């Protein structure tokens, strides 16, 4: 499976030797309901929530999200727990979030 990969200490550079450029859906997530967004933000953000993007959804937390085109990022192919362990041995602490891996090599808030 291809995961988006980043490194805490580097935002614009290749995060690791195994990384490659990859395009993925660009998801926009707002921490409110669609109704609240339309009331509070639509006027300043170019229209109602469903006026832009595709694949509009509500997360399990009740937040709204939509796909807004594609974005280019660094990707890594991980197909087994063994590959993940090797990645951790090579680069240190890793942070996971669904389809993202961060090499945690520096402090962040």
MARBA-3410 file (N, C-alpha, C, O; in Angstrom, 1 decimal):
109
0.8,-1.2,0.0,0.0,0.0,0.0,0.9,1.2,0.0,1.9,1.3,0.6 ~ 0.5,2.3,-0.7,1.2,3.5,-0.8,0.7,4.4,0.3,-0.5,4.7,0.4 ~ 1.6,4.9,1.2,1.3,5.9,2.2,2.0,7.2,1.9,3.0,7.2,1.3 ~ 1.3,8.3,2.3,2.0,9.6,2.3,3.0,9.6,3.4,2.8,9.1,4.5 ~ 4.3,10.1,3.1,5.3,10.1,4.1,5.9,11.5,4.2,6.1,12.2,3.2
6.2,11.9,5.5,6.8,13.2,5.7,7.8,13.0,6.8,7.9,12.0,7.5 ~ 8.6,14.0,7.1,9.6,14.0,8.1,9.4,15.3,8.9,9.3,16.4,8.3 ~ 9.3,15.2,10.2,9.1,16.4,11.1,10.1,17.5,10.8,9.7,18.7,10.7 ~ 11.3,17.2,10.6,12.4,18.2,10.5,12.5,18.8,9.0,13.2,19.7,8.9 ~ 11.8,18.2,8.1,11.9,18.7,6.7,10.5,18.7,6.1,9.8,17.7,6.1
10.1,19.9,5.5,8.8,20.0,4.9,8.8,19.9,3.4,7.9,19.4,2.8 ~ 9.9,20.4,2.8,9.9,20.5,1.3,10.9,19.6,0.7,11.0,19.6,-0.6 ~ 11.6,18.8,1.4,12.6,17.9,0.8,12.1,16.4,1.0,11.2,16.1,1.7 ~ 12.8,15.6,0.2,12.5,14.2,0.2,12.7,13.6,1.6,13.8,13.8,2.2 ~ 11.7,13.0,2.3,11.8,12.7,3.7,12.7,11.4,4.0,13.2,11.3,5.1
12.9,10.6,3.0,13.7,9.4,3.1,14.1,8.8,1.8,13.5,9.2,0.8 ~ 15.1,8.0,1.8,15.6,7.4,0.5,14.5,6.7,-0.3,14.5,6.7,-1.5 ~ 13.6,6.0,0.4,12.6,5.2,-0.2,11.4,6.0,-0.8,10.6,5.4,-1.5 ~ 11.3,7.3,-0.5,10.2,8.1,-0.9,10.2,8.4,-2.4,11.3,8.5,-3.0 ~ 9.0,8.6,-3.0,8.9,8.9,-4.4,7.7,9.9,-4.5,6.8,9.9,-3.6
7.7,10.7,-5.5,6.6,11.7,-5.7,5.3,10.9,-6.1,5.4,9.9,-6.8 ~ 4.2,11.4,-5.6,2.9,10.6,-5.8,1.8,11.6,-5.7,1.8,12.5,-4.9 ~ 0.7,11.4,-6.4,-0.5,12.2,-6.4,-1.6,11.5,-5.6,-1.8,10.3,-5.8 ~ -2.2,12.3,-4.7,-3.3,11.7,-3.9,-4.4,12.8,-3.8,-4.2,13.9,-4.1 ~ -5.6,12.3,-3.4,-6.7,13.3,-3.3,-6.4,14.3,-2.2,-5.8,14.0,-1.2
-6.7,15.6,-2.5,-6.6,16.7,-1.5,-7.9,16.8,-0.8,-8.9,17.3,-1.3 ~ -7.9,16.4,0.5,-9.1,16.5,1.3,-9.1,17.8,2.1,-8.1,18.1,2.7 ~ -10.2,18.5,2.1,-10.4,19.6,3.0,-11.3,19.2,4.1,-12.4,18.7,3.8 ~ -10.9,19.4,5.3,-11.7,19.0,6.5,-12.0,20.2,7.3,-11.0,21.0,7.6 ~ -13.2,20.4,7.7,-13.6,21.5,8.6,-14.2,20.9,9.9,-15.0,20.0,9.8
-13.9,21.5,11.0,-14.3,21.0,12.3,-15.7,21.6,12.7,-15.8,22.1,13.8 ~ -16.6,21.4,11.8,-18.0,21.9,12.1,-19.0,21.1,11.2,-18.5,20.3,10.4 ~ -20.2,21.4,11.4,-21.2,20.7,10.5,-21.4,21.5,9.2,-20.9,22.7,9.1 ~ -22.0,20.9,8.3,-22.3,21.6,7.0,-23.2,22.8,7.2,-22.9,23.9,6.6 ~ -24.2,22.7,8.1,-25.1,23.8,8.4,-24.3,25.0,9.0,-24.5,26.1,8.6
-23.4,24.7,10.0,-22.7,25.7,10.6,-21.7,26.4,9.6,-21.6,27.6,9.7 ~ -21.1,25.6,8.8,-20.2,26.2,7.8,-20.9,27.1,6.9,-20.5,28.3,6.7 ~ -22.1,26.7,6.4,-22.9,27.5,5.5,-23.3,28.8,6.2,-23.4,29.9,5.5 ~ -23.6,28.8,7.4,-24.0,30.0,8.2,-22.8,30.9,8.5,-22.9,32.2,8.3 ~ -21.7,30.4,8.9,-20.6,31.2,9.4,-19.5,31.5,8.4,-18.9,32.6,8.5
-19.3,30.6,7.4,-18.1,30.8,6.6,-18.4,31.0,5.1,-17.6,31.5,4.4 ~ -19.6,30.6,4.6,-19.9,30.6,3.2,-19.6,31.9,2.5,-19.1,32.0,1.4 ~ -20.0,33.0,3.2,-19.9,34.3,2.6,-18.4,34.7,2.3,-18.1,35.3,1.3 ~ -17.6,34.4,3.2,-16.2,34.7,3.1,-15.3,33.7,2.4,-14.2,34.0,2.0 ~ -15.9,32.5,2.1,-15.1,31.4,1.5,-15.6,31.0,0.2,-15.3,29.9,-0.3
-16.4,31.8,-0.5,-16.8,31.6,-1.8,-18.0,30.7,-2.1,-18.2,30.1,-3.1 ~ -18.9,30.6,-1.1,-20.1,29.9,-1.3,-20.4,28.8,-0.3,-19.6,28.5,0.6 ~ -21.5,28.1,-0.5,-21.9,27.0,0.4,-20.9,25.9,0.3,-20.2,25.7,-0.7 ~ -20.9,25.0,1.3,-19.9,23.9,1.4,-20.0,23.0,0.2,-18.9,22.7,-0.4 ~ -21.1,22.7,-0.3,-21.2,21.8,-1.5,-21.0,22.5,-2.8,-21.1,21.8,-3.9
-20.8,23.8,-2.8,-20.6,24.5,-4.1,-19.2,24.2,-4.7,-18.9,24.4,-5.8 ~ -18.3,23.7,-3.8,-16.9,23.4,-4.3,-16.6,21.9,-3.9,-17.1,21.4,-3.0 ~ -15.7,21.4,-4.7,-15.2,20.0,-4.4,-16.1,18.9,-4.8,-17.2,19.2,-5.4 ~ -15.7,17.7,-4.5,-16.5,16.5,-4.7,-16.5,15.6,-3.5,-15.7,15.8,-2.6 ~ -17.2,14.5,-3.6,-17.2,13.4,-2.6,-17.3,14.0,-1.2,-16.6,13.7,-0.3
-18.4,14.8,-1.0,-18.6,15.4,0.3,-19.1,14.4,1.3,-19.9,13.5,1.0 ~ -18.5,14.4,2.5,-18.7,13.4,3.6,-18.7,14.0,4.9,-18.3,15.2,5.1 ~ -19.2,13.3,5.9,-19.1,13.6,7.3,-18.3,12.6,8.0,-18.5,11.4,7.8 ~ -17.3,13.0,8.8,-16.4,12.1,9.5,-17.2,11.5,10.7,-18.2,11.9,11.1 ~ -16.6,10.5,11.3,-17.2,9.9,12.5,-17.2,10.8,13.7,-18.0,10.7,14.6
-16.4,11.9,13.6,-16.4,12.9,14.6,-17.5,14.0,14.4,-17.7,14.9,15.2 ~ -18.1,13.9,13.2,-19.1,14.9,12.9,-18.6,16.1,12.1,-19.3,17.0,11.8 ~ -17.3,16.0,11.7,-16.7,17.1,10.9,-17.1,16.9,9.4,-17.4,15.7,9.0 ~ -17.0,17.9,8.6,-17.3,17.8,7.2,-16.0,17.7,6.4,-15.0,18.3,6.8 ~ -16.0,17.0,5.3,-14.8,16.9,4.5,-15.2,16.7,3.0,-16.3,16.2,2.7
-14.4,17.2,2.1,-14.6,17.1,0.7,-13.3,17.0,0.0,-12.3,17.5,0.5 ~ -13.3,16.4,-1.2,-12.1,16.3,-2.0,-12.1,17.5,-2.9,-13.0,17.8,-3.6 ~ -10.9,18.1,-2.9,-10.7,19.3,-3.7,-9.5,19.1,-4.6,-8.4,19.7,-4.4 ~ -9.7,18.3,-5.7,-8.6,18.1,-6.6,-7.6,17.1,-6.1,-7.9,16.3,-5.2 ~ -6.4,17.1,-6.6,-5.3,16.2,-6.2,-4.2,17.1,-5.7,-4.0,18.3,-6.1
-3.3,16.5,-4.9,-2.1,17.1,-4.5,-0.9,16.2,-4.7,-1.1,15.0,-4.6 ~ 0.3,16.7,-4.9,1.4,15.9,-5.0,2.2,15.9,-3.7,2.3,16.9,-3.0 ~ 2.6,14.7,-3.3,3.3,14.5,-2.0,4.3,13.4,-2.2,4.5,12.9,-3.2 ~ 5.0,13.2,-1.1,6.0,12.1,-1.0,5.2,10.8,-0.6,4.4,10.9,0.3 ~ 5.5,9.7,-1.3,4.8,8.5,-1.0,5.9,7.4,-0.7,7.1,7.5,-1.0
5.4,6.4,0.0,6.3,5.2,0.3,5.4,4.0,0.2,4.3,4.0,0.6 ~ 6.0,2.9,-0.3,5.2,1.7,-0.5,5.6,0.7,0.7,6.7,0.3,0.8 ~ 4.6,0.4,1.5,4.7,-0.5,2.7,3.6,-1.5,2.5,2.5,-1.3,2.5 ~ 4.1,-2.8,2.4,3.2,-3.9,2.2,3.1,-4.9,3.3,2.4,-5.9,3.3 ~ 3.9,-4.7,4.4,4.0,-5.7,5.5,4.4,-5.0,6.8,5.0,-3.9,6.7
4.1,-5.6,7.9,4.6,-5.1,9.1,6.1,-5.2,9.2,6.7,-4.3,9.9 ~ 6.7,-6.2,8.6,8.1,-6.3,8.6,8.8,-5.1,7.9,9.8,-4.6,8.3 ~ 8.2,-4.6,6.8,8.7,-3.4,6.1,8.6,-2.2,7.0,9.4,-1.3,7.0 ~ 7.5,-2.1,7.7,7.3,-1.0,8.6,8.3,-1.0,9.8,8.8,0.0,10.2 ~ 8.6,-2.2,10.3,9.6,-2.3,11.4,10.9,-1.9,10.8,11.7,-1.2,11.5
11.3,-2.3,9.6,12.6,-2.0,9.1,12.7,-0.4,8.9,13.7,0.2,9.1 ~ 11.6,0.2,8.4,11.5,1.6,8.3,11.8,2.3,9.6,12.5,3.3,9.7 ~ 11.2,1.8,10.7,11.4,2.3,12.0,12.8,2.1,12.5,13.4,3.0,13.2 ~ 13.3,1.0,12.3,14.7,0.7,12.7,15.7,1.7,12.0,16.7,2.2,12.6 ~ 15.4,2.0,10.7,16.3,2.8,9.9,16.2,4.3,10.3,17.2,5.0,10.3
14.9,4.8,10.5,14.7,6.2,10.7,14.2,6.6,12.1,14.1,7.8,12.4 ~ 13.9,5.7,12.9,13.5,6.0,14.3,12.0,6.1,14.5,11.3,5.4,13.8 ~ 11.5,6.9,15.4,10.1,6.9,15.8,9.2,7.3,14.6,9.6,8.3,13.8 ~ 8.1,6.6,14.4,7.2,6.9,13.3,5.8,7.2,14.0,5.4,6.7,15.0 ~ 5.1,8.1,13.3,3.7,8.5,13.7,2.8,8.1,12.6,3.1,8.4,11.4
1.7,7.4,12.9,0.8,7.0,11.9,-0.6,7.7,12.0,-1.0,8.0,13.1 ~ -1.2,7.9,10.8,-2.6,8.5,10.8,-3.2,8.0,9.5,-3.0,8.5,8.5 ~ -4.0,6.9,9.6,-4.7,6.3,8.5,-3.8,6.0,7.3,-3.3,4.8,7.3 ~ -3.6,6.9,6.4,-2.7,6.6,5.2,-1.5,7.5,5.2,-1.0,7.8,4.1 ~ -1.1,8.0,6.4,0.1,8.8,6.4,1.1,8.3,7.5,0.7,7.7,8.5
2.4,8.5,7.2,3.5,8.1,8.1,4.4,9.3,8.2,4.7,10.0,7.2 ~ 4.7,9.7,9.4,5.6,10.8,9.7,6.8,10.2,10.4,6.7,9.5,11.4 ~ 8.0,10.6,9.9,9.2,10.2,10.6,9.4,11.3,11.6,9.7,12.5,11.3 ~ 9.3,11.0,12.9,9.3,12.0,14.0,10.7,12.1,14.5,11.1,11.4,15.4 ~ 11.4,13.1,13.9,12.8,13.3,14.2,13.1,14.6,14.7,14.3,15.0,14.8
12.1,15.4,15.1,12.3,16.7,15.7,11.1,17.1,16.5,10.0,16.5,16.3 ~ 11.2,18.1,17.3,10.1,18.5,18.1,9.0,19.3,17.3,9.4,20.0,16.4 ~ 7.8,19.1,17.6,6.7,19.9,17.0,5.6,19.9,18.0,5.4,19.1,18.9 ~ 4.8,21.0,17.9,3.6,21.1,18.9,2.5,20.3,18.4,1.4,20.3,19.1
END
